Amino acid sequence: MEKIFCLGVALGAIGGALIVANSYKARSLVKKSQAELMQKMDEMMDERLSQTQQEEPQGKSDKKKS
Protein backbone atom coordinates (compact mmCIF):
# COMPACT_ATOMS: atom_id res chain seq x y z
CA MET A 1 0.00 0.00 0.00
CA GLU A 2 2.79 2.43 0.90
CA LYS A 3 4.64 1.57 -2.31
CA ILE A 4 1.58 2.43 -4.38
CA PHE A 5 1.18 5.71 -2.52
CA CYS A 6 4.84 6.64 -3.05
CA LEU A 7 4.57 5.69 -6.74
CA GLY A 8 1.47 7.87 -7.08
CA VAL A 9 3.19 10.83 -5.42
CA ALA A 10 6.22 10.43 -7.69
CA LEU A 11 4.11 10.15 -10.85
CA GLY A 12 2.03 13.15 -9.77
CA ALA A 13 5.16 15.23 -9.21
CA ILE A 14 6.57 14.24 -12.59
CA GLY A 15 3.23 14.94 -14.30
CA GLY A 16 2.96 18.33 -12.61
CA ALA A 17 6.49 19.23 -13.62
CA LEU A 18 5.75 18.31 -17.24
CA ILE A 19 2.57 20.38 -17.27
CA VAL A 20 4.36 23.39 -15.81
CA ALA A 21 7.26 23.00 -18.22
CA ASN A 22 4.97 22.92 -21.26
CA SER A 23 2.35 25.48 -20.25
CA TYR A 24 3.08 29.21 -20.19
CA LYS A 25 0.07 29.95 -17.96
CA ALA A 26 1.04 27.31 -15.43
CA ARG A 27 4.68 28.44 -15.44
CA SER A 28 3.72 32.07 -14.87
CA LEU A 29 1.34 31.02 -12.08
CA VAL A 30 4.13 29.08 -10.36
CA LYS A 31 6.54 32.02 -10.66
CA LYS A 32 3.92 34.41 -9.28
CA SER A 33 3.19 32.09 -6.35
CA GLN A 34 6.90 31.72 -5.61
CA ALA A 35 7.37 35.49 -5.62
CA GLU A 36 4.42 35.98 -3.24
CA LEU A 37 5.71 33.26 -0.93
CA MET A 38 9.20 34.77 -0.84
CA GLN A 39 7.75 38.20 -0.07
CA LYS A 40 5.69 36.80 2.82
CA MET A 41 8.72 34.93 4.15
CA ASP A 42 10.82 38.10 4.01
CA GLU A 43 8.14 39.99 5.93
CA MET A 44 7.95 37.26 8.57
CA MET A 45 11.72 37.17 8.97
CA ASP A 46 11.90 40.96 9.29
CA GLU A 47 9.17 40.84 11.93
CA ARG A 48 10.95 38.13 13.91
CA LEU A 49 14.27 39.94 13.69
CA SER A 50 12.71 43.12 15.03
CA GLN A 51 11.09 41.14 17.87
CA THR A 52 14.36 39.49 18.84
CA GLN A 53 16.18 42.82 18.73
CA GLN A 54 13.58 44.31 21.08
CA GLU A 55 13.80 41.32 23.45
CA GLU A 56 17.62 41.19 23.47
CA PRO A 57 18.26 44.08 25.89
CA GLN A 58 15.85 42.58 28.42
CA GLY A 59 17.59 39.20 28.16
CA LYS A 60 21.00 40.77 28.74
CA SER A 61 19.82 42.63 31.84
CA ASP A 62 18.34 39.40 33.23
CA LYS A 63 21.65 37.60 32.77
CA LYS A 64 23.54 40.36 34.58
CA LYS A 65 21.20 40.11 37.58
CA SER A 66 21.80 36.34 37.95
N, C-alpha and C positions, 0 to 999 in steps of 0.2 A: 504494500500500500504506500509506504513512504517513497519507494523507488518511483512509483507512478507519479506521485505528487512532485517529486524533484524533477522528473522528466518533463512534466507539464509546465513547471515554472521555467525551466531552461528553454523549452520550445516557445513559450510565451515571450520570454525576453528576446530571443532571437527574432521572432516574428515582429515584435514591436520595434526592434532596431531596424529591421528591413523596411518597415512601413515608414519610419521616420527618415531613413536614408533616401527613400524614393519619393517622398511627398514634401513639397515646399511648404504647404500649410502646416503640416505636422511638425516639420523642422523649425519653422518660425514660432510655433506655439511652445515647443520645448525650450527654445532660446529665451523667449519672453518669460516663461515660468522660472527658468534658471536665474535670470536677471532679477526678478522679483524676490526670489528666495535669498539670493545673495544680499540684496538691499535690506531685507528683514533681518538677516543674520548680522549684518554690520550694525544695524540699529540696536539690536539686542546686546551685542558685544560692547558697544559704546555705553549703553545704559549700565551694564554690569561693571565696566571699568570705572565709571563715575561713582557708582555705589561703593566699590571697594576703596576708591580714593577717599571718599567721605568717611568710611568706617576705619581706615588705617590710623589716623591720629588717636582715636579712642582706644584702639587696640594697643598702641604703643604706650599710652599713659597707664593702661591696666597692667602691662608688663612691668613698668617701672615701680608700681605700687607693691607688687608681689615680692 
